[in-house]
């Protein structure tokens, strides 16, 4: 699977662009703020129906404009796939596959597998547990529609229970007749989510360790520990036991919505003890493991987006990352960088075909001199 063409109108700072891409490495070069990362975000949007960076779709519309459009033509299983995404201010966004609108956006997830690796992924390590749950859920949801449905159902049940807790006004007797129903449903749905997450982490960890070992040169030991309330006993009994506390707080304190991954480097939390380069190596290895996991499931490689990754990696780690990217596992890659010569030296070493695009103040122009396409 690969992206052949991308058309943009009023997406962030890119007012208009029509671009054709190659299988191999497509490079966006320009100063910070020029719009390189916005191009990656547009490609990400076509896979996930949302931005990688902005949770509010209206913020993606170019200043003073009334709409944005992102269109992509892919080749998937030797068949063309035309994907359309559009949004007008104060209206619901449209998402179409081959001119047919999706009744639910969740039906699109998994059609165009993609992995994005960005400096912002350090949030996986340094931020709260919600970032790590989003990572796990995002990977599983691409390959397991039932999991995505269970996750959406769980969140609806959780919202209902939290609303009920707030309505109790400090008195459990007010909601006793209703709370047991929500406790039972939350426990049942949560168990299915927990079982799938546990299986995923067990499958992901050795692959992650393999990539981390390669990039780091084998000098560091890494581990992932999955923590969940479901490991500590009957979750329904926990919900009953913590009811008084939950009423006071106004939200549910037990369940899979509190799950977390403990990320260890040489037996210590990488969040606290890891250097900037070690943290970067950690999340790159996590994302490459995600890539291999999706590739194994779909039988073809996802599109890979690499946003400004070669800063803050020492030369040895950077070289090993280049060697990985040059392997046959990766087919279509999009890379951004501020330094053209550095990126040109990097992509030449991969042995893959490559094409360069110059990005300046939202304008994108193909660099005809820096293309290798056999």
C-alpha positions as CSV (number, residue, x, y, z in Angstrom):
1,X,0.0,0.0,0.0
2,X,1.2,3.5,-0.8
3,X,0.0,7.1,-1.3
4,X,0.3,8.3,-4.9
5,X,-1.2,11.7,-4.8
6,X,-2.2,14.3,-2.2
7,X,-4.3,17.4,-2.7
8,X,-4.8,20.0,-0.1
9,X,-6.9,23.2,0.2
10,X,-6.7,25.5,3.2
11,X,-5.2,22.8,5.5
12,X,-3.3,24.7,8.3
13,X,-0.8,27.0,6.6
14,X,-1.0,25.2,3.2
15,X,-3.5,27.0,1.1
16,X,-3.1,24.8,-1.9
17,X,-0.9,21.9,-2.9
18,X,-1.1,19.1,-5.5
19,X,1.7,16.5,-4.9
20,X,2.7,13.2,-6.4
21,X,4.8,10.7,-4.4
22,X,7.0,7.7,-5.0
23,X,7.3,4.4,-3.3
24,X,10.5,4.9,-1.3
25,X,11.4,8.0,0.7
26,X,9.6,11.3,0.2
27,X,11.5,14.2,1.9
28,X,10.0,17.6,3.0
29,X,12.7,20.2,3.7
30,X,12.3,23.7,5.0
31,X,12.7,26.0,8.0
32,X,10.8,25.4,11.2
33,X,7.2,26.7,10.8
34,X,7.3,26.4,7.0
35,X,4.6,23.7,6.9
36,X,6.6,20.4,6.6
37,X,4.9,18.8,9.6
38,X,1.5,20.0,8.4
39,X,2.0,17.8,5.3
40,X,2.6,14.8,7.4
41,X,-0.4,15.7,9.5
42,X,-2.6,15.8,6.4
43,X,-1.4,12.3,5.5
44,X,-2.1,11.2,9.1
45,X,-5.6,12.7,8.9
46,X,-6.5,10.5,5.9
47,X,-5.7,7.4,7.9
48,X,-7.3,8.3,11.3
49,X,-10.0,10.9,10.5
50,X,-8.2,13.3,12.9
51,X,-5.1,15.4,13.3
52,X,-2.0,14.0,15.1
53,X,-1.5,17.4,16.8
54,X,-4.9,19.2,17.0
55,X,-7.9,17.7,18.8
56,X,-10.2,20.4,17.4
57,X,-10.8,20.0,13.7
58,X,-11.8,23.7,13.1
59,X,-8.2,24.7,14.2
60,X,-7.0,22.9,11.1
61,X,-8.7,25.4,8.7
62,X,-6.3,28.0,7.3
63,X,-6.7,31.5,8.8
64,X,-9.7,33.5,7.5
65,X,-10.8,30.6,5.3
66,X,-14.2,28.8,5.7
67,X,-13.2,25.2,5.0
68,X,-10.4,22.7,4.4
69,X,-10.1,19.7,2.0
70,X,-7.6,16.8,2.1
71,X,-7.7,14.3,-0.7
72,X,-5.5,11.3,-1.2
73,X,-5.2,8.6,-3.9
74,X,-3.7,5.4,-2.7
75,X,-2.9,2.0,-4.2
76,X,-4.0,-0.8,-1.9
77,X,-4.0,-4.4,-2.9
78,X,-3.4,-3.3,-6.5
79,X,-6.6,-1.3,-6.4
80,X,-7.0,2.5,-6.3
81,X,-8.5,4.1,-3.1
82,X,-9.7,7.7,-3.2
83,X,-10.1,9.2,0.2
84,X,-11.8,12.6,0.8
85,X,-11.8,14.6,4.0
86,X,-13.5,18.0,4.3
87,X,-14.7,20.4,6.9
88,X,-16.7,23.6,6.8
89,X,-16.8,25.9,9.8
90,X,-19.6,25.0,12.2
91,X,-20.5,21.9,10.3
92,X,-19.8,18.2,10.7
93,X,-16.7,16.9,8.8
94,X,-17.2,14.7,5.8
95,X,-15.1,11.5,5.2
96,X,-15.5,9.6,2.0
97,X,-14.0,6.4,0.5
98,X,-14.3,6.3,-3.3
99,X,-17.0,9.0,-3.2
100,X,-19.1,7.1,-0.7
101,X,-19.5,8.8,2.7
102,X,-18.9,6.7,5.8
103,X,-21.9,6.4,8.1
104,X,-19.5,6.2,11.0
105,X,-15.9,7.3,11.0
106,X,-14.8,4.3,13.1
107,X,-15.5,2.2,9.9
108,X,-12.5,3.8,8.2
109,X,-9.9,3.1,10.9
110,X,-7.5,0.3,9.8
111,X,-8.1,0.8,6.1
112,X,-4.9,2.7,5.6
113,X,-2.4,1.6,8.3
114,X,0.1,4.3,9.2
115,X,2.7,4.9,11.9
116,X,3.8,8.5,12.8
117,X,7.0,9.1,14.7
118,X,7.5,12.6,16.0
119,X,9.4,14.4,18.7
120,X,6.0,14.9,20.4
121,X,6.0,11.1,21.0
122,X,8.1,11.9,24.1
123,X,4.7,12.4,25.7
124,X,4.4,8.6,25.7
125,X,7.2,8.6,28.3
126,X,6.9,11.9,30.3
127,X,3.2,12.5,30.3
128,X,0.4,10.8,32.2
129,X,-1.0,7.3,31.7
130,X,-3.7,8.5,29.3
131,X,-0.9,9.0,26.6
132,X,0.2,5.4,27.0
133,X,-3.4,4.1,26.9
134,X,-4.0,6.1,23.7
135,X,-0.9,4.5,22.1
136,X,-2.1,0.9,23.0
137,X,-5.7,1.6,22.0
138,X,-4.6,3.3,18.7
139,X,-2.6,0.2,17.6
140,X,-5.2,-2.4,18.5
141,X,-8.1,-0.4,17.1
142,X,-6.4,-0.5,13.6
143,X,-6.5,-4.3,13.5
144,X,-9.5,-5.2,15.7
145,X,-12.9,-3.6,15.0
146,X,-14.5,-5.5,18.0
147,X,-11.9,-3.9,20.3
148,X,-12.7,-0.5,19.0
149,X,-16.5,-1.1,19.6
150,X,-15.8,-2.4,23.1
151,X,-13.7,0.7,23.8
152,X,-16.4,3.0,22.6
153,X,-19.0,1.1,24.6
154,X,-16.8,1.2,27.8
155,X,-16.5,5.0,27.5
156,X,-20.2,5.4,27.2
157,X,-20.8,3.3,30.3
158,X,-18.1,5.2,32.2
159,X,-19.7,8.5,31.3
160,X,-23.1,7.2,32.5
161,X,-21.6,6.0,35.8
162,X,-19.8,9.3,36.4
163,X,-22.9,11.3,35.7
164,X,-24.8,9.1,38.2
165,X,-22.0,9.6,40.8
166,X,-22.3,13.4,40.4
167,X,-26.1,13.2,40.8
168,X,-25.8,11.5,44.2
169,X,-24.7,14.7,45.9
170,X,-22.7,12.9,48.5
171,X,-25.3,10.3,49.4
172,X,-24.9,6.7,48.1
173,X,-28.5,5.8,48.9
174,X,-29.7,8.1,46.2
175,X,-28.2,5.9,43.4
176,X,-28.0,2.4,45.0
177,X,-30.8,1.0,42.8
178,X,-28.9,2.0,39.6
179,X,-25.2,1.8,40.3
180,X,-25.0,-2.0,40.3
181,X,-26.1,-2.1,36.7
182,X,-23.3,0.2,35.6
183,X,-20.8,-1.6,37.8
184,X,-21.6,-4.9,36.1
185,X,-21.4,-3.5,32.6
186,X,-18.2,-1.6,33.3
187,X,-16.6,-4.8,34.7
188,X,-17.7,-7.0,31.9
189,X,-16.7,-4.6,29.1
190,X,-13.5,-3.7,30.9
191,X,-12.4,-7.3,31.2
192,X,-12.6,-7.8,27.4
193,X,-10.5,-4.6,26.9
194,X,-8.0,-5.8,29.6
195,X,-7.6,-9.2,28.0
196,X,-6.8,-7.7,24.6
197,X,-4.4,-5.1,26.0
198,X,-2.5,-7.7,28.0
199,X,-2.2,-9.9,24.9
200,X,-1.0,-6.9,22.8
201,X,1.7,-5.9,25.4
202,X,3.0,-9.4,25.6
203,X,3.3,-9.5,21.8
204,X,4.8,-6.0,21.5
205,X,7.5,-6.2,24.2
206,X,9.9,-8.6,22.5
207,X,9.7,-6.7,19.2
208,X,10.2,-3.4,21.0
209,X,13.3,-4.9,22.8
210,X,14.7,-6.0,19.5
211,X,14.5,-2.6,17.9
212,X,15.7,-0.8,21.0
213,X,18.7,-3.2,21.3
214,X,19.6,-2.5,17.6
215,X,19.3,1.3,17.8
216,X,21.1,1.6,21.2
217,X,23.9,-0.8,20.3
218,X,22.8,-3.3,22.9
219,X,24.1,-1.3,25.8
220,X,20.8,-0.8,27.6
221,X,18.1,-3.1,29.0
222,X,14.5,-2.1,28.5
223,X,11.2,-3.5,29.8
224,X,7.4,-2.8,29.7
225,X,5.2,-3.6,32.6
226,X,1.4,-3.5,32.1
227,X,-0.6,-2.4,35.2
228,X,-4.3,-2.7,35.6
229,X,-6.9,-2.9,38.4
230,X,-8.1,-6.1,36.6
231,X,-4.9,-7.8,37.8
232,X,-5.8,-7.2,41.5
233,X,-9.1,-9.1,41.8
234,X,-12.8,-8.8,41.1
235,X,-13.3,-5.3,39.5
236,X,-17.0,-5.3,40.3
237,X,-16.3,-5.7,44.0
238,X,-13.7,-3.0,43.8
239,X,-16.3,-0.6,42.2
240,X,-18.7,-1.4,45.1
241,X,-16.0,-1.0,47.7
242,X,-14.9,2.4,46.4
243,X,-18.4,3.8,45.8
244,X,-18.2,6.3,48.7
245,X,-14.9,7.6,47.5
246,X,-16.2,7.8,43.9
247,X,-19.2,9.8,45.0
248,X,-17.0,12.3,46.8
249,X,-14.7,12.7,43.8
250,X,-17.5,12.6,41.2
251,X,-15.7,10.1,39.0
252,X,-14.8,6.4,38.8
253,X,-11.5,5.5,40.4
254,X,-11.3,1.8,39.3
255,X,-11.2,0.2,35.8
256,X,-9.3,-0.1,32.6
257,X,-9.5,3.7,32.1
258,X,-6.8,3.9,34.7
259,X,-4.4,1.3,33.1
260,X,-0.8,2.2,32.6
261,X,2.5,1.0,31.1
262,X,5.6,1.2,33.3
263,X,8.5,1.9,31.0
264,X,11.9,0.9,32.4
265,X,15.5,1.5,31.2
266,X,18.1,-0.5,33.1
267,X,15.5,-1.2,35.8
268,X,14.7,2.5,36.4
269,X,11.9,4.6,35.1
270,X,13.0,6.1,31.8
271,X,10.7,9.0,32.5
272,X,13.0,10.1,35.4
273,X,16.4,8.7,34.6
274,X,16.6,8.7,30.8
275,X,18.6,11.3,28.9
276,X,16.9,13.1,26.0
277,X,18.6,10.8,23.5
278,X,17.6,7.7,25.5
279,X,14.0,8.8,25.7
280,X,14.0,9.4,22.0
281,X,15.5,6.0,21.3
282,X,12.8,4.5,23.6
283,X,9.8,5.9,21.8
284,X,11.3,5.3,18.4
285,X,11.7,1.7,19.3
286,X,8.1,1.6,20.6
287,X,6.8,3.0,17.3
288,X,8.9,0.7,15.1
289,X,7.5,-2.2,17.1
290,X,4.1,-0.9,16.4
291,X,5.0,-0.8,12.7
292,X,6.1,-4.4,12.7
293,X,3.0,-5.4,14.6
294,X,0.7,-3.8,12.0
295,X,2.8,-5.1,9.1
296,X,2.4,-8.7,10.4
297,X,-1.4,-8.3,10.7
298,X,-2.1,-6.6,7.4
299,X,0.5,-8.5,5.3
300,X,1.9,-5.2,3.9
301,X,3.8,-2.3,5.4
302,X,2.0,0.7,6.8
303,X,3.0,4.2,5.6
304,X,5.8,5.5,7.8
305,X,6.0,9.2,8.8
306,X,9.2,10.5,10.4
307,X,9.0,14.0,11.7
308,X,12.4,15.7,12.5
309,X,13.9,12.6,14.1
310,X,17.6,13.0,13.5
311,X,18.1,15.9,16.0
312,X,19.2,14.8,19.5
313,X,20.2,11.3,18.3
314,X,24.0,10.7,18.5
315,X,25.7,9.6,15.3
316,X,25.7,5.9,16.1
317,X,22.0,5.8,16.9
318,X,21.1,7.9,13.9
319,X,23.1,5.6,11.6
320,X,21.4,2.5,13.0
321,X,18.0,4.1,12.5
322,X,18.9,4.8,8.8
323,X,20.0,1.2,8.4
324,X,16.6,0.0,9.7
325,X,14.7,2.4,7.4
326,X,16.7,1.1,4.5
327,X,15.5,-2.5,5.0
328,X,12.8,-4.1,2.8
329,X,10.3,-3.9,5.7
330,X,9.7,-0.2,5.0
331,X,8.3,0.7,1.6
332,X,6.9,4.3,1.6
333,X,8.4,6.8,4.0
334,X,7.8,10.5,4.5
335,X,10.6,12.4,6.3
336,X,10.9,16.1,7.4
337,X,14.1,17.9,8.2
338,X,15.4,21.4,8.3
339,X,18.8,20.5,6.7
340,X,18.6,19.3,3.1
341,X,22.2,18.1,2.8
342,X,22.0,16.1,6.0
343,X,18.8,14.5,4.9
344,X,20.2,13.8,1.4
345,X,23.2,12.1,2.9
346,X,20.9,10.0,5.1
347,X,18.5,8.8,2.3
348,X,21.4,8.0,-0.1
349,X,22.7,5.5,2.4
350,X,19.4,3.7,2.5
351,X,19.7,2.6,-1.1
352,X,16.0,3.4,-1.6
353,X,14.4,5.7,-4.3
354,X,13.9,9.2,-3.0
355,X,12.3,12.5,-3.9
356,X,12.7,15.9,-2.3
357,X,10.1,18.7,-1.8
358,X,11.0,22.2,-0.7
359,X,8.6,23.8,1.7
360,X,8.5,27.5,2.4
361,X,5.7,29.5,4.0
362,X,3.1,26.9,3.1
363,X,4.2,26.5,-0.5
364,X,5.5,23.1,-1.6
365,X,7.7,22.6,-4.7
366,X,9.3,19.4,-5.9
367,X,13.1,19.6,-6.1
368,X,13.8,18.1,-9.6
369,X,17.5,18.0,-8.9
370,X,17.3,15.7,-5.8
371,X,15.3,12.7,-7.1
372,X,16.3,9.1,-7.5
373,X,13.6,7.0,-8.9
374,X,14.7,3.9,-10.9
